[in-house]
Amino acid sequence: MNWNGAPDVDSLWRAIAPPRRDELRQLDVDFQTDVAVVGAGYTGLAAAYALQKSGIDVALLDAQTVGWGASGRNGGAVLPKFRLSYRAMASQHGLEAAKAMHRIAHDGVDTVEALISEFNISEAAFIRSGSLRCAHNEVAMRALVAEAEWNRDTLGDHALDVLDQDQVAAETGSNVFHGGVLSRNAGTVLPLNYARGFAAGLKSRGVPIFENTPVSRIERSESEAILHAPGGVVRARRVIVATDAYSHLTQATSRYAKLMIPFRTAAIATERLPPALFNSLLKNQRAYNETRRMMKWFRKADSRVLFGGRGVLGEENVHEFAALRRALVATFPQLASARIEFEWSGNVGMTVNQLPHVGRDDNMTVYCLGYNGAGVALSSVMGQAAAALVIGELPELSLMQANKLQTIPLHALAMPAARLAASWYTFLDAIGR
């Protein structure tokens, strides 16, 4: 248990993680630094990395433990994408903006690979195996092909391959899809191992990381910010808030929660499968997902099949896991008798414009959040952009640049509205629309 009684998440990732290299301590003394980073997920770790590399003193504080939030619960897909398509970006904001965002997203995949190499995080098991998006009906397949052709012709993305129905069935072991599009510039990672290895690497370079250290209040003067925690205070000239969909955990960061709607995403993992069955499914060890509005994803790890999906709001409950089990069996009937050994869920920060937000809150605070379910690659590069912004540089942010803090109007009503939308989308998916 940690400071507020929230247990560590009983996920597959936690079960297969090796023993931690180093224990990280709770703040128990007053401390002074140049930049304090609140949140020790991928964003905060990447920000601390960039600052330390520039010779700037930085300290990380997390209300829980490294990787407790989305960085340790996600599906481990390292994708060069945003929730909003590049074609939609070009239509809404112009082609140059779409090109810049495409470049940033692909830089994100390269950044994950480079960080894992630099810190020798072999336990992260990064594989640039690609990502296969599978079409759940013919309409979705036509849309996938059209988008792939636009990306190739307009953005010069030649890492996209169209696979027909038979090719997708042969690779996945499922006959429910109508084809798909493979993005070769993508991969998979063991997400909690990546976060913990990243933190251990930073600690070895002298970066202080304080776990179980909730920041209850941030006072600001003309010259510094004072971050109050149960064990002491941290004085810093600048602050980066990197708490994303878990901004609600403490009063000091709760205002940032109003920039997003927290969708819950859940995952299940089977028991270890017999080799013949395991090898017949998802043969190329990629990240896989499908095209329904309430998208499902799937992959393999630890001789198991993992299956997850978005769209659940509210507290964790058994119904979401039962629904995932039904969807798993509908997609892979071969797994009807497989026992489910792990069930877990977590929050995803969804923004109104379907893009991350990086910007200044005041003259000493930068925030970086809202990855809309595509955060492994994006957060690893955008955390470094937040670090550049906090010290006065002008990183390439394109459509993610937030010029001011813009909370969602009537945020208290946004959750019921999102719940209704999720129910409607689930109904449309169920009837094949």
N, C-alpha and C positions, 0 to 999 in steps of 0.2 A: 504494500500500500504506500501511497505517497501523501503529500501534504493535505489534500482535500478528500482522501478516502477513495479516489478513483483507482481501480486496479490496473495493472498492466494488461494490455489487450491480449487475450488468449488466442492469438492468431497462429497460423502455420509459420509465418516469418519469425515469430518469437520462439517457437518450438525448435526450429532448425538453426537458429542463430548460435554461433560459437560463443564461448564465454567472453565477456567484454575484456578488451585489452587493459583498460584502466577504469577504476571507479571514479566518477566525477562527484565532487563534493557540493553540498548545499552552502550558499553564502552564509558565513558566520562572522564576518568582520566588515567594517566599512571599507570601501574600495573606491579607487579613483582611476579613470581611464579616459582616453580621447573619445571613443565611441562605444556606447552600450547598445548591444543588439538584443532585442526582446523576442525570443523564439529561437529554438535550436533545431528546427527542421532544416530541410535542404536550403531554403532561402536564407535563413540566418547563418547557416554554416558557410554558404557561398559568399555572403557579405563579409563575414569575418575573415575568410580566406583572402579575399581581394584587399581588404584593409591591412591585414598583417603583411601581405606581400609588398605593400607600398610603404611599410615601415611605420604604420599608424597603430598605436595601442588600442586594442579592442577587447571587450569582454562579452560573453554570451550568457544570457539568463533565460531559463526555461521554467515554467510553472510545474512541469512534469519531468520527464526524462527525455533524452535525445531520441527522436524517432517515435515518441509516444503518439503523436497526432498523425496527420495524413502521410508524413514521410515514412512511417513504419507500418501503415495499414493498406497502402495502395496496391494495385495489381502488378506493379513493377514494369509497366510498359514505357519505354523511352521513345517518345514519338515526336516527329517534327511537325507539329500541328497545333492549332488552336481550336476551340469549339466552333468559332465562326470560320467558315471556309474562306480560302483566299479569293475565290471568285466573288463571294459576297463582299469581302473587303474592297475589292477593286470597284465593284458596283456602287458601294456606299461612300468610299473615301478616295477612290482614284487608284490607278494601276501602280504608281510609284510607292504608295503606302503598302499595297499588297506585296510588292517585291521586297520591301524592307522587312515586313513581318515574316515572309517566307525565309529570308536570310537569317533572321534572329532565331526562328524555330529550328532551323537546321544547325545553327551554331550551338543550340542547346544540346543536341545529341552529341556533337563533337566535344562539348564541354564536359558532359558526364564521363565519356570515355577517357578524356585527358585527365580529369581529376582522379579517377580510379587508378589510372596508370601512375600518376605522380605520387599518390599516397600508397601505392601497392596494395589496394584493397581487393585482393584476389577472392576473398569470401563474398564479394558482391556479385561474382559470376556474371559479369556483363558479357552479352553476346550480341553482336550486330547482325541479328538473324532476320530482321525485317518485321513488318507488321502487315497482316492480311485482314482487310476489311471485307466481310462476307455479306452479300446481298440477300435479304430475307424474302424478296419477291422480284418479279421482273421489272417493275417500275423502279425499284431501288437500284437494280443492276444497271438500267439505262442511265440513271442519274450518276452512279459511280463512274461509269465509262465516260460520260460527258465531262465530269469534273476532272478525271485523270487526263483526258485529252486537252482540256483547257490549261491545266497546270503544265503539261509538257510543252504545248505550243506557245503559251503566253509567258510562263515563268521559267521555261527551260529546265523543268524538273524531269530528267530522263531516268530517274530511279523508280519509276512507276510502271508496273506490268499488269495487264488485264488477264485474269484467269477465267476460263469458262467453267461451267457447272461441273463437268467431269473432273477437271483439274482440282477444283476446290474440294470435291468429294474425296478424291484420292488422297489429298494431303491431310484433310481434317478428320476423315473417317465418318463424316456426317453427310447425309443425303438431303438435308433440308434447305440448302442454299442454292441460289441461282447463278452463282459465279462470285467473283470478287476482284478487288484491286490490291496488289501487293506493293507496299512501299519498302524498297530495299534499304533505305537510309533510316532504319529504326532498329530497335532491339529490346532486350529484356534485361532486368537486373533483379537481384534479391534486395528489396527496398530497405528493409531495416538494417541489413548488413552494410549497405552503402552508407546510410546515415551514421551508424555507429563507427564504421571505419573512417569516415570523413572526420568525425569528431575526435577520434583517437589521433589522427594525423595532425589536426590543429593543436591538440593538447601537447603533442610532442614538439611542436614549434613554439610553445610557450603561450598559447592563447588560453586564458582562463575561461572555463565553461562551468557555470553553476546550475546544477539540476535541482528540482524540487524547490525552486526559488521564485514564487509568484510575486510579480511586481504589483503591489496594491495601489500605488499612487505615484504619479510623476509630477514633481514640482518644477517649474521653470522660472529662471531669472534671466537677466540680460546676458549672463556669461556662461550659465551651465544648467543642466537638468539634474535633478536629484530623484533617483529611483528608489522607492521605499519597498523593502521586502522584509519578511519576518526576521531574518538573521542579521540585517544590517542595511546600509544604504550604499548606493553606487552613485558617484558623482561623475558626470560625463559632459563633454562639450557638445556632443551630438548624439542622437538616438535614431536607431532604425527599428521600426515595428514590423516584425515578420511572423505574425501569429495567425494569419489567414483565417480559415474556417473555425479556428479555436480562439478567436479574439474575445469571445464572451467569457472566457474562463476567469479573467480578473477585471476589476473595475478600471484599472489603468488603460486597458486596451479595448474595453467593451464598445466604445464609440465606433471602432473600426468594423465591428460586426455588422453595423447598419449599412455598410457598403455592399453587403452580399446577402444572398438567401442561402442558408445552409441545407443543401440536399444531402440526404444520407445515402451512402453507397454501401452495399453489403457483399460479402464473399463467402463461399464455402470451398472446402477442399476434401477430396475423397481420401479414403484409406490408400495405402501404397498398393498399386495395382500389379497383377501378374505381368511379367515382362512382355509376353506376346500381346496382351491387351494394351498395355501402356505404349508399346512401340507402334501399334496400329492407329493411334490417334495423334493428331496435331504433330505430324511427323517431322516437321522442320524446326521445332522448338521456337516458334515465333511468338509474338504478341498477336492475339486474334480478337476481333470484335465484330459486331454485326450492326445492321443499319436501322433497326427499329428505333422509334423515338425514345423509348425507354431502353437504351442500349445495354446489351449484355456483352461481357468480355470473357475470354477463357485463355488458358495457357497451361503448360505443364511445369512442375517442379517437384523435386524430391520423390520421384516415381508416382506422383499424384496428378490428377487433373483438378485445376482450380476453375471456378465459375463465379462470376460476379455481375452485379448490375446496379444501376442508379435508379433514382426516382422515389426513394422512400423518405418520408419526412416524419419528424417526431422521434420518439425514443426507440431504441432497439427493441425488437419483438420477434417472437418465434415465427410469425406469419411471413416475414420477409425471407427468412431462410427456407421455409417450406416452399415458397414460390420459386426461389432459386433452384431448389431440388427438382421441382416439376419441370422447370425450363431446361435444366441440365439433362434430364432423362428424355425430354422431347427432342433435344438436339443430338444427344448421344444415347440411343436406346441400349447400347452395349453396357452402359453404366447403371442400368436399372437396379441391379443387385449390389452395387458398390456402396459400402458404408461411408457416411459423411463423418469425418473425424474432427473437422475444424469449422467453426462459424464465427465470423467477426464482421464488424461494420465501423463506419466512421463518417465524418462530415466532409463534404466538398463545398468550397466557396464558389457559388455561382453569381456572376455579376449580370446586370441588366443588359449590357452591350456584348456579353459573352467573351470579354477580353480581360486580361489581367490589368490591374491599376498600379502604377508606380508613380509616386509624386511626393511633394512636400506638404506636410500638415501645417508646419510653422517654420520659422527660420532655423530651427535646430533639429527638426524631426522629419524623417522620410518614412513612408510606409510602402509595402510591396505585398500584394495579395490578390486573390481572385483568379485562380488558374482554371476554374471550370472543368476540373477532371483531367487536365493534361499537364500536370505540374512537375513530373519528374525531370524532364529536360528543361522546361521553361524556368522553373525555380532555380535550377543550378546556374543558369546564365543571368536571370533577372536579379538574383541576390547580389551578383557582382555589379550589375547596373545600379542598384540601390546604393551600394558602397561608393560608387563613383559620384552619384548625385549628392550624397550627404557631405562629401568633401569639396563640393563646388564644381565638379566636372560636368560635362554634358554628354552622357552616354546616348547611344541610339535607342530610343524608346518607341518611336513612331506612334502607332495608335494606342499604345499602353500609357503614354504620358498623361498623367492626371494633374491638371494645373491647380486644382483645389479639391478639397475633401467634399465629395458629393454623396451624401447619404441617400438611401432609397426613401422617397416620400412615403409617409404612412407605413413605416417598416413593420409595425406590429400587425398590419393587415396583409403584408406581403406573403407571410407563411400560409395563411388559409387560402389565399389566391393561388399560390404555387401548388398547394395540395390538390386543389380542384383541377388545375392544369395537368398535374401528373396523372390524376385519375382519368381525365379525358384522353390523354395520350396513350395510357395503358389500354383503354377501350378501343381506340383506333388501331393499335397494334394487334389486339386480339381478333379484330374482324378483318385484318389484313389490309387496312387502308394506309 
